[in-house]
Amino acid sequence: MTTALRHGDRSQAVRVLQKNLNAQGAKLNPDGDFGDETEKAVRAYQLKVGLVADGVAGEKTLASLAGGDCSTLLRNADLVNAAQRLDLPLASIYAINEVESNGRGFLGNGKPVILFERHVMYRQLKTPRHEGDDAAELQRHADQLANINPAIVNPKPGGYAGGTAEHQRLAAARLIDDTAALESTSWGAFQIMGYHYQRLGYSSVQDFVAAISAGESQQFDAFVCFIETDPALFKALKARKWAEFAKLYNGPNYQRNLYDTKLQRAYERHSACGCGQELAA
């Protein structure tokens, strides 16, 4: 994975970046020092091509400069529209996108980033769905599957393989129960669990997965819906209570990964740059 270049960096890679930006119309001194002018040039380029204008030359920006395909990537307009939709400062949207996204929604092979949760699969299999379902029989069947294939069905979390191997785990789970398997997987850049599909307005988990698989814009839209449909989460974000937001979204161990601190710092950085007003105009 490409190392992101950002304000304060000094390296030969920054020099190459500056030269590539100059080829796109910037007028930088290619001195290898990522200062204010280089950050402005990165934002200007990102805005020109439609990428999220965060001033950081990450994997997507560097790939775009190299002529890569950006058709499925998150667009700056998506963030601007979300800020208007949620009636929030654009800097808040930039902050949650920067911190809560894993940076990309797709793997190198074009498949969405996922994580299959075997303990959720166990839970979904033993949960009655229809009138007349026998809860005891569903429990027995789930326990039987857990004994036969504990890597795919298990009361306890774990067994993660990461990357493309997660799709292999999912494929095995779909042979058992397609709906339960898709519901038991977290999807895309924001890792939204499939079982939230109804709350987010999708007619089925299959429709949710189809949308998530279409592009990062669709993944971000699902994330915005996730915030909209959680009153406590939305209230914390509106008030910029970052610790409360992080606890609700990331779980009780949010402090271990400094999610609240990262959100606060990202918000301050994007607010200070003044880009919110310019990009929303």
Residue pairs with C-beta under 8 A, 6 or more apart in sequence:
1 59
2 58
2 59
2 62
2 63
3 13
4 56
4 57
4 58
4 59
5 11
5 13
5 14
5 17
5 34
5 56
5 57
5 58
5 62
6 34
6 39
6 55
6 56
6 57
7 34
7 35
7 36
7 38
7 39
7 55
8 34
9 34
10 32
10 33
10 34
11 32
12 32
14 32
14 33
14 34
14 38
15 30
15 31
15 32
17 34
17 38
17 42
17 57
17 62
17 65
18 26
18 28
18 29
18 30
18 31
18 32
18 38
18 41
19 30
20 65
20 66
21 28
21 38
21 41
21 42
21 45
21 65
22 28
22 30
24 45
24 48
24 65
26 41
26 44
26 45
28 37
28 38
28 41
39 55
39 273
40 55
42 55
42 56
42 57
42 61
43 53
43 54
43 55
43 273
43 275
44 53
45 61
45 64
45 65
46 52
46 53
46 54
46 55
46 61
46 76
47 53
47 76
47 279
49 64
49 70
50 70
50 75
50 76
50 77
51 60
51 61
51 64
51 70
51 73
51 74
51 75
51 76
52 60
52 74
52 75
52 76
52 78
52 79
52 94
52 97
53 76
53 275
53 279
54 94
54 98
54 270
55 273
55 275
57 65
58 103
59 103
59 104
60 70
60 73
60 104
63 70
64 70
71 215
72 105
72 106
72 214
72 215
72 216
73 215
73 216
74 97
74 105
74 189
74 216
74 217
74 219
74 220
75 217
76 279
78 217
78 220
78 221
79 90
79 93
79 94
79 97
79 220
80 90
80 279
80 280
82 88
82 93
82 220
82 224
83 89
83 90
83 92
83 93
83 276
83 280
84 280
85 224
86 93
86 224
86 227
86 228
86 234
86 237
86 238
87 238
88 237
88 238
89 271
89 276
90 270
90 275
90 276
90 277
90 279
90 280
91 267
91 270
91 271
91 276
92 237
92 240
92 267
94 266
94 267
94 270
94 275
94 276
95 263
95 266
95 267
95 270
96 237
96 245
96 263
97 220
98 262
98 266
99 259
99 262
99 263
99 266
100 190
100 223
100 249
100 250
100 259
101 189
101 190
102 113
102 189
102 190
102 191
103 189
104 113
104 189
104 216
105 112
105 113
105 188
105 189
105 212
105 215
105 216
105 219
106 112
106 113
106 216
107 113
107 163
107 164
109 164
111 164
111 167
111 213
112 187
112 188
112 212
112 213
112 219
113 187
113 188
113 189
113 191
114 166
114 167
114 170
114 185
114 186
114 187
114 188
115 160
115 166
115 185
115 186
115 191
116 152
116 160
116 166
116 169
116 170
116 173
116 181
116 184
116 185
117 157
117 184
117 185
117 186
117 193
118 150
118 151
118 152
118 153
118 154
118 156
118 157
118 158
118 159
118 169
118 173
118 184
119 154
119 155
119 156
119 157
119 158
120 183
120 184
120 193
120 195
121 152
121 153
121 154
121 173
121 176
121 180
121 181
121 184
122 142
122 145
122 146
122 153
122 154
122 155
123 184
124 177
124 179
124 180
124 183
124 184
124 195
125 138
125 141
125 142
125 145
125 153
125 176
125 177
125 180
126 135
126 138
126 139
126 141
126 142
126 143
127 138
128 134
128 135
128 138
142 153
145 152
145 153
145 176
146 153
146 154
146 155
149 172
149 176
150 159
151 159
151 169
152 159
152 169
152 172
152 173
152 176
153 173
153 176
159 169
160 166
161 168
161 169
166 185
170 181
170 182
170 185
173 180
173 181
173 184
174 181
174 182
178 206
179 204
179 205
179 206
182 194
182 205
182 206
182 208
182 209
183 193
183 194
183 195
183 197
183 205
184 193
184 194
184 195
185 193
185 194
186 192
186 193
186 194
187 193
187 194
187 208
187 209
187 212
187 219
187 222
188 212
188 216
188 219
188 222
189 216
189 219
189 220
189 223
190 219
190 220
190 222
190 223
190 226
192 200
192 212
192 219
192 222
192 223
192 226
194 205
194 208
194 209
195 205
196 208
196 226
197 204
197 205
197 207
197 208
199 225
199 226
199 229
200 208
200 222
200 225
200 226
200 229
201 225
202 208
202 211
208 222
211 218
211 221
211 222
212 218
212 219
212 222
226 233
227 233
227 234
227 237
228 234
230 248
232 248
233 245
233 248
233 249
236 242
236 244
236 245
236 248
237 245
240 267
242 259
242 260
242 261
242 263
242 264
242 267
243 254
243 255
243 260
245 260
245 263
246 254
246 255
246 259
246 260
246 263
247 254
247 260
249 259
250 257
250 259
254 260
270 276
